[in-house]
Amino acid sequence: MNKFTTFDGSVAPLFQTNIDTDQIIPKQFLTRIERTGYGAFLFNDWRLNPDGSPKADFVLNDARYAGASILVAGANFGCGSSREHAPWSLLEFGFRAVIAPSFGDIFFNNSLKNGLVPVRLDDSIVETIVERAKTLDDYSLTIDLANQTVTDRNGLAATFEIDEFRRYCLINGLDDIGLTLQNEQKITEFEQRSSAPSRFAVASP
C-alpha cells in the first residue's frame, strides 16, 4: 500500500448525496477474479454511453478535471452494499482521497484499509471546495494527514478527524498484510520452535 503523508492534488467535484457503491462500481463488473482493472469501470453508467463513448455532461469527462486525484462529493458517499471493489476502482482511476460530509461505514473502513483516504468535513466547507473547484482553474488541495488538515491556496484551512491507528497505517503504507509482516521475525521464530523436535517426544518402540 502506498504511503499517504502530505498530498497535493487537483479536485473533481461530484456534489451529489447518497452515491452508493453500485454507482461507483456497477455490479456487472464484480465477476472479475483479479483485484486490479476496476478503474476502467468507475462510475461506468454515469461516465460512459452504452457504446463506450464518454458522456459529455459527466464531470470526470470534463477536460478541466483530467487527472484529478481528490474527489469531492455529497453526504453519505459510498453507502449501499459492502464491496471492496469501490475503493479499488477509485484508486485505480487515480484518486487518492475522497472528501465528503459523511460516508457509508463499510466503504469508509474499506477505503482506509486500501490506502484511499476518506476525509469528513462540514457541509459548508465541502460546499466551498466544490464551488472553488467549479470556478477556479487548476484548483487543488493539500491534505496533511500527519496534522489532519486540508488547505488550499485561497485561504481555506480545515481540520478533520481520523482514527489514530488507521492514520498510522496510512502514513506508513501498511495494509493488513504489511502489519502482519512487521512481526515477521517473531512469526519465523515461532514456526522454528513449533517445528523443532520436542525433547519430551516419546520414541517409537
C-alpha angles and dihedrals in degrees: 000000000000117000119250115203114134114355131188115196144157118250133238115194117218098164103182129122127234097019100175131205093255088061091046093051115002117228096245089071096055094085092082113112094208125087091220135063099057096114091081089062099047109136086350097169092047097039103043139044119231089265091055097254117134120261107239095214098055115103097229090057091056110106089222090069099041109137095014112163101185119063119201116200144165130268123304095023113181097022121150130050123015107252123151087202089080096070089037091058093046092050094047091050088058106264119134097176142022121206120201140140090250142354140210105267098234093045090049093054094042089053093053091050092052101044099259108128115221109200119196115206133167117275093247093054092047090051090051091051091048092050092049092047089054097046108029123072117238092003113186141173135211116221112196106192095183091058095028095232137137117203140166136193092259100067101274114143122169137162129216137192126239133167110269094227093050091046089054091050093049095047091050096039094241122155122177091281092047091052090052092049090057084075095044094121093051091047091050092049091049092050091049091051091047094051096045116103111262117240087221093057114130113237117237114253 
